Amino acid sequence: MNYTSILSHFNITELNHMQKATLEAIPKPNDVVLISPTGSGKTLGFLLPTLQLLEEDKTGVQVLILVPSRELAIQIEQVFKQMSTGFKVNCCYGGHAIKVERNNLAQAPSVLIGTPGRIAYHLRHQNFDESTITTLVLDEFDKSLEMGFQEQMSYIIGGLNNLNKRVLVSATSGIEIPGFVGMTSPKILSFILENEVKTTLEMKVVVSEEKDKVYALFDLICSLNSESALIFCNHREAAERTCEFLNH
């Protein structure tokens, strides 16, 4: 497979160490657990070797990628499309029109990306044939567990009777893998340095006296002497509300 051509779409000339390791490990028979920091190129790291598992003359969904959020589903879909492989890809997530997704699944993609709740819905309504799926990728698996998707993931994985490859991807180590995932003796690829000290990062806690923390956030920003700041929020609605509040 011509990976040079694919990488050129991303203005990349060479894979990093983690991506080279996944390119070697994922096509082999063992299940794989990939642990690598956010921003290290994990999406390309599991998509590139997954191409080796796709069969051009096979119909139906071959690879299922489960993710905890709509944003991540869209991001992975965009990366796969940018790879220009010739394989069809679709994603399904809450808030997206079910009719559109059902129509897309009628001509099943080779790669299906989705959130556990929406994929479980389509399986219950038999909107696609799960028997053709041979590869399962669980991206940001730790966040899926934190968000309470265990029941949906257990239902989905329990119905994938022809799986021969499982790839679990996370940015944090020490995850306890539930039995329903069905992993046996996986190959562990860890690129987290447990003893790494971030000397340039200082952690502090600001306690808000009010339940609505935006006022405490405002006071904090005012104390930063106009320095640049990056604010992370748990949900899209919180990000939009915070942005509107600060603009005001």
C-alpha beads as a LAMMPS data file, in Angstrom:
LAMMPS data file: protein, C-alpha beads

248 atoms
247 bonds

1 atom types
1 bond types

-500.0 500.0 xlo xhi
-500.0 500.0 ylo yhi
-500.0 500.0 zlo zhi

Masses

1 110.0

Atoms # bond

1 1 1 0.000 0.000 0.000
2 1 1 1.323 3.453 -0.957
3 1 1 1.434 5.248 2.388
4 1 1 3.604 8.027 0.933
5 1 1 0.693 9.153 -1.215
6 1 1 -1.666 9.119 1.777
7 1 1 0.749 11.077 3.973
8 1 1 1.143 13.705 1.282
9 1 1 -2.504 14.671 1.844
10 1 1 -1.509 15.716 5.365
11 1 1 1.808 17.355 4.395
12 1 1 3.611 14.618 6.349
13 1 1 6.799 13.051 5.032
14 1 1 7.392 10.460 7.753
15 1 1 5.410 8.675 10.448
16 1 1 6.319 9.235 14.084
17 1 1 7.543 6.439 16.363
18 1 1 4.065 5.610 17.665
19 1 1 2.534 5.448 14.186
20 1 1 5.302 3.166 12.940
21 1 1 4.629 0.840 15.883
22 1 1 0.879 0.655 15.174
23 1 1 1.531 0.105 11.464
24 1 1 3.466 -3.016 12.425
25 1 1 1.304 -4.258 15.298
26 1 1 -2.333 -3.751 14.250
27 1 1 -2.311 -5.913 11.071
28 1 1 -1.008 -8.867 13.103
29 1 1 -3.431 -11.358 14.726
30 1 1 -3.276 -10.052 18.312
31 1 1 -5.657 -7.448 19.705
32 1 1 -3.938 -4.108 20.369
33 1 1 -4.146 -1.529 23.160
34 1 1 -2.693 1.823 22.112
35 1 1 -1.941 4.352 24.849
36 1 1 -0.572 7.644 23.606
37 1 1 -0.951 11.307 24.634
38 1 1 -3.527 13.619 23.093
39 1 1 -2.163 15.296 19.986
40 1 1 0.322 12.530 19.186
41 1 1 -1.398 11.460 15.959
42 1 1 -3.390 8.490 17.259
43 1 1 -6.150 8.845 14.654
44 1 1 -3.752 8.365 11.755
45 1 1 -1.947 5.827 13.943
46 1 1 -4.889 3.408 13.922
47 1 1 -6.460 4.347 10.577
48 1 1 -3.370 3.647 8.457
49 1 1 -2.842 0.028 9.583
50 1 1 -6.611 -0.552 9.536
51 1 1 -6.468 -0.070 5.760
52 1 1 -4.546 -3.331 5.539
53 1 1 -7.546 -5.099 7.073
54 1 1 -10.036 -3.801 4.484
55 1 1 -10.980 -5.920 1.462
56 1 1 -11.864 -4.033 -1.719
57 1 1 -14.220 -6.693 -3.091
58 1 1 -16.145 -7.152 0.154
59 1 1 -19.517 -5.467 0.722
60 1 1 -20.910 -4.262 4.041
61 1 1 -19.317 -2.651 7.089
62 1 1 -15.882 -4.133 7.735
63 1 1 -14.536 -1.757 10.392
64 1 1 -16.577 -0.256 13.243
65 1 1 -15.070 2.634 15.201
66 1 1 -16.859 3.551 18.444
67 1 1 -16.197 6.972 19.974
68 1 1 -17.652 8.862 22.955
69 1 1 -18.615 12.089 21.154
70 1 1 -20.046 13.506 17.950
71 1 1 -17.034 15.806 17.561
72 1 1 -14.589 12.902 17.593
73 1 1 -16.719 10.908 15.139
74 1 1 -16.705 13.811 12.675
75 1 1 -12.969 14.343 13.146
76 1 1 -12.118 10.705 12.380
77 1 1 -14.448 10.715 9.364
78 1 1 -12.727 13.836 8.006
79 1 1 -9.271 12.302 8.483
80 1 1 -10.342 9.091 6.720
81 1 1 -11.839 11.020 3.803
82 1 1 -8.658 13.105 3.546
83 1 1 -6.698 9.870 3.174
84 1 1 -8.495 9.344 -0.188
85 1 1 -8.479 5.563 0.041
86 1 1 -11.461 4.828 -2.197
87 1 1 -13.300 3.102 0.668
88 1 1 -16.648 4.552 1.746
89 1 1 -16.945 5.951 5.287
90 1 1 -19.935 7.263 7.263
91 1 1 -20.525 8.363 10.820
92 1 1 -23.590 8.207 13.085
93 1 1 -24.170 10.255 16.216
94 1 1 -26.852 11.860 18.328
95 1 1 -28.266 15.050 16.860
96 1 1 -27.700 13.832 13.298
97 1 1 -30.800 13.050 11.234
98 1 1 -31.638 9.350 11.604
99 1 1 -33.238 9.281 8.142
100 1 1 -29.984 10.480 6.553
101 1 1 -27.999 7.878 8.476
102 1 1 -30.438 5.119 7.522
103 1 1 -30.135 6.059 3.856
104 1 1 -26.327 6.053 4.108
105 1 1 -26.372 2.634 5.745
106 1 1 -28.572 1.226 2.971
107 1 1 -25.407 1.338 0.861
108 1 1 -23.208 0.259 3.734
109 1 1 -19.790 1.912 4.106
110 1 1 -16.625 -0.109 4.578
111 1 1 -15.840 1.983 7.676
112 1 1 -18.561 3.055 10.102
113 1 1 -17.830 5.542 12.886
114 1 1 -20.300 6.369 15.618
115 1 1 -21.240 6.967 19.207
116 1 1 -22.397 3.911 21.172
117 1 1 -25.967 5.135 21.629
118 1 1 -26.581 5.803 17.953
119 1 1 -24.842 2.640 16.705
120 1 1 -26.868 0.584 19.197
121 1 1 -30.047 2.217 17.829
122 1 1 -29.221 1.232 14.261
123 1 1 -28.396 -2.312 15.322
124 1 1 -31.703 -2.682 17.175
125 1 1 -33.558 -1.461 14.095
126 1 1 -31.447 -3.686 11.815
127 1 1 -30.351 -0.731 9.683
128 1 1 -27.095 -2.461 8.798
129 1 1 -25.684 -5.985 8.856
130 1 1 -23.215 -6.409 11.713
131 1 1 -22.123 -9.874 10.562
132 1 1 -19.650 -8.382 8.072
133 1 1 -17.723 -6.462 10.764
134 1 1 -14.341 -8.038 11.442
135 1 1 -12.467 -5.123 13.049
136 1 1 -13.521 -3.040 16.063
137 1 1 -11.768 0.151 17.186
138 1 1 -12.667 1.735 20.524
139 1 1 -11.225 5.251 20.424
140 1 1 -10.956 7.318 23.621
141 1 1 -12.235 4.230 25.407
142 1 1 -11.577 5.728 28.835
143 1 1 -13.927 8.633 28.087
144 1 1 -16.628 6.261 26.824
145 1 1 -16.501 4.502 30.180
146 1 1 -16.560 7.803 32.077
147 1 1 -19.636 8.900 30.121
148 1 1 -21.511 5.715 31.023
149 1 1 -21.638 3.954 27.656
150 1 1 -20.871 0.516 29.125
151 1 1 -24.354 -0.878 28.485
152 1 1 -24.488 0.265 24.852
153 1 1 -20.946 -0.910 24.120
154 1 1 -21.637 -4.281 25.727
155 1 1 -24.765 -4.671 23.577
156 1 1 -22.910 -3.711 20.389
157 1 1 -19.837 -5.862 20.964
158 1 1 -21.983 -8.788 22.081
159 1 1 -23.579 -8.869 18.635
160 1 1 -20.334 -8.790 16.648
161 1 1 -19.877 -12.512 16.185
162 1 1 -17.276 -12.368 13.416
163 1 1 -14.733 -10.055 15.028
164 1 1 -11.111 -11.072 14.635
165 1 1 -9.449 -7.785 15.597
166 1 1 -10.008 -5.384 18.495
167 1 1 -8.078 -2.125 18.875
168 1 1 -8.488 -0.068 22.039
169 1 1 -7.163 3.512 21.983
170 1 1 -6.690 5.798 24.973
171 1 1 -4.716 8.828 26.100
172 1 1 -4.460 7.555 29.685
173 1 1 -2.878 4.450 31.137
174 1 1 -4.131 2.137 33.860
175 1 1 -7.559 1.506 32.305
176 1 1 -9.369 -1.590 33.501
177 1 1 -10.752 -3.254 30.369
178 1 1 -14.231 -4.729 31.026
179 1 1 -14.827 -8.338 30.122
180 1 1 -17.469 -7.475 27.517
181 1 1 -14.735 -6.058 25.241
182 1 1 -13.494 -9.617 24.743
183 1 1 -9.780 -8.837 24.601
184 1 1 -7.410 -11.721 25.192
185 1 1 -3.654 -11.189 25.604
186 1 1 -3.577 -7.875 23.708
187 1 1 -0.371 -6.290 22.448
188 1 1 0.213 -3.178 24.593
189 1 1 1.685 -0.149 22.843
190 1 1 2.284 2.500 25.488
191 1 1 3.829 5.855 24.726
192 1 1 3.025 7.463 28.062
193 1 1 6.070 8.313 30.154
194 1 1 4.858 7.560 33.673
195 1 1 7.656 9.456 35.399
196 1 1 7.769 12.404 33.046
197 1 1 7.808 15.719 34.925
198 1 1 6.183 18.695 33.222
199 1 1 8.386 21.412 34.691
200 1 1 6.731 24.155 32.652
201 1 1 3.218 23.396 33.904
202 1 1 1.915 24.551 37.270
203 1 1 -1.371 23.177 38.601
204 1 1 -3.670 25.228 40.828
205 1 1 -7.256 24.868 41.990
206 1 1 -9.761 27.729 42.114
207 1 1 -12.819 27.032 44.256
208 1 1 -16.049 28.735 43.188
209 1 1 -18.305 29.865 46.036
210 1 1 -21.281 29.769 43.666
211 1 1 -22.674 26.780 41.796
212 1 1 -22.469 28.771 38.561
213 1 1 -18.703 28.891 38.064
214 1 1 -18.580 31.421 35.211
215 1 1 -18.222 34.317 37.659
216 1 1 -15.242 32.666 39.331
217 1 1 -13.833 32.050 35.864
218 1 1 -14.303 35.732 35.001
219 1 1 -12.462 36.811 38.165
220 1 1 -9.661 34.352 37.361
221 1 1 -9.222 35.663 33.825
222 1 1 -9.134 39.232 35.116
223 1 1 -6.245 38.244 37.379
224 1 1 -4.116 36.940 34.497
225 1 1 -2.960 40.404 33.372
226 1 1 -4.264 39.969 29.815
227 1 1 -2.269 36.784 29.226
228 1 1 -3.542 34.354 26.605
229 1 1 -5.756 31.625 28.063
230 1 1 -7.178 28.302 26.884
231 1 1 -10.428 27.236 28.568
232 1 1 -11.683 23.648 28.402
233 1 1 -15.368 22.865 28.990
234 1 1 -17.087 19.513 29.492
235 1 1 -19.848 20.057 26.956
236 1 1 -20.597 22.028 23.813
237 1 1 -23.410 23.919 25.564
238 1 1 -21.046 24.958 28.372
239 1 1 -18.479 26.162 25.835
240 1 1 -21.073 28.234 23.963
241 1 1 -22.525 29.729 27.157
242 1 1 -19.056 30.568 28.519
243 1 1 -18.080 32.210 25.228
244 1 1 -21.291 34.281 25.189
245 1 1 -20.789 35.310 28.831
246 1 1 -17.185 36.393 28.319
247 1 1 -18.008 38.274 25.121
248 1 1 -20.710 40.162 27.022

Bonds

1 1 1 2
2 1 2 3
3 1 3 4
4 1 4 5
5 1 5 6
6 1 6 7
7 1 7 8
8 1 8 9
9 1 9 10
10 1 10 11
11 1 11 12
12 1 12 13
13 1 13 14
14 1 14 15
15 1 15 16
16 1 16 17
17 1 17 18
18 1 18 19
19 1 19 20
20 1 20 21
21 1 21 22
22 1 22 23
23 1 23 24
24 1 24 25
25 1 25 26
26 1 26 27
27 1 27 28
28 1 28 29
29 1 29 30
30 1 30 31
31 1 31 32
32 1 32 33
33 1 33 34
34 1 34 35
35 1 35 36
36 1 36 37
37 1 37 38
38 1 38 39
39 1 39 40
40 1 40 41
41 1 41 42
42 1 42 43
43 1 43 44
44 1 44 45
45 1 45 46
46 1 46 47
47 1 47 48
48 1 48 49
49 1 49 50
50 1 50 51
51 1 51 52
52 1 52 53
53 1 53 54
54 1 54 55
55 1 55 56
56 1 56 57
57 1 57 58
58 1 58 59
59 1 59 60
60 1 60 61
61 1 61 62
62 1 62 63
63 1 63 64
64 1 64 65
65 1 65 66
66 1 66 67
67 1 67 68
68 1 68 69
69 1 69 70
70 1 70 71
71 1 71 72
72 1 72 73
73 1 73 74
74 1 74 75
75 1 75 76
76 1 76 77
77 1 77 78
78 1 78 79
79 1 79 80
80 1 80 81
81 1 81 82
82 1 82 83
83 1 83 84
84 1 84 85
85 1 85 86
86 1 86 87
87 1 87 88
88 1 88 89
89 1 89 90
90 1 90 91
91 1 91 92
92 1 92 93
93 1 93 94
94 1 94 95
95 1 95 96
96 1 96 97
97 1 97 98
98 1 98 99
99 1 99 100
100 1 100 101
101 1 101 102
102 1 102 103
103 1 103 104
104 1 104 105
105 1 105 106
106 1 106 107
107 1 107 108
108 1 108 109
109 1 109 110
110 1 110 111
111 1 111 112
112 1 112 113
113 1 113 114
114 1 114 115
115 1 115 116
116 1 116 117
117 1 117 118
118 1 118 119
119 1 119 120
120 1 120 121
121 1 121 122
122 1 122 123
123 1 123 124
124 1 124 125
125 1 125 126
126 1 126 127
127 1 127 128
128 1 128 129
129 1 129 130
130 1 130 131
131 1 131 132
132 1 132 133
133 1 133 134
134 1 134 135
135 1 135 136
136 1 136 137
137 1 137 138
138 1 138 139
139 1 139 140
140 1 140 141
141 1 141 142
142 1 142 143
143 1 143 144
144 1 144 145
145 1 145 146
146 1 146 147
147 1 147 148
148 1 148 149
149 1 149 150
150 1 150 151
151 1 151 152
152 1 152 153
153 1 153 154
154 1 154 155
155 1 155 156
156 1 156 157
157 1 157 158
158 1 158 159
159 1 159 160
160 1 160 161
161 1 161 162
162 1 162 163
163 1 163 164
164 1 164 165
165 1 165 166
166 1 166 167
167 1 167 168
168 1 168 169
169 1 169 170
170 1 170 171
171 1 171 172
172 1 172 173
173 1 173 174
174 1 174 175
175 1 175 176
176 1 176 177
177 1 177 178
178 1 178 179
179 1 179 180
180 1 180 181
181 1 181 182
182 1 182 183
183 1 183 184
184 1 184 185
185 1 185 186
186 1 186 187
187 1 187 188
188 1 188 189
189 1 189 190
190 1 190 191
191 1 191 192
192 1 192 193
193 1 193 194
194 1 194 195
195 1 195 196
196 1 196 197
197 1 197 198
198 1 198 199
199 1 199 200
200 1 200 201
201 1 201 202
202 1 202 203
203 1 203 204
204 1 204 205
205 1 205 206
206 1 206 207
207 1 207 208
208 1 208 209
209 1 209 210
210 1 210 211
211 1 211 212
212 1 212 213
213 1 213 214
214 1 214 215
215 1 215 216
216 1 216 217
217 1 217 218
218 1 218 219
219 1 219 220
220 1 220 221
221 1 221 222
222 1 222 223
223 1 223 224
224 1 224 225
225 1 225 226
226 1 226 227
227 1 227 228
228 1 228 229
229 1 229 230
230 1 230 231
231 1 231 232
232 1 232 233
233 1 233 234
234 1 234 235
235 1 235 236
236 1 236 237
237 1 237 238
238 1 238 239
239 1 239 240
240 1 240 241
241 1 241 242
242 1 242 243
243 1 243 244
244 1 244 245
245 1 245 246
246 1 246 247
247 1 247 248
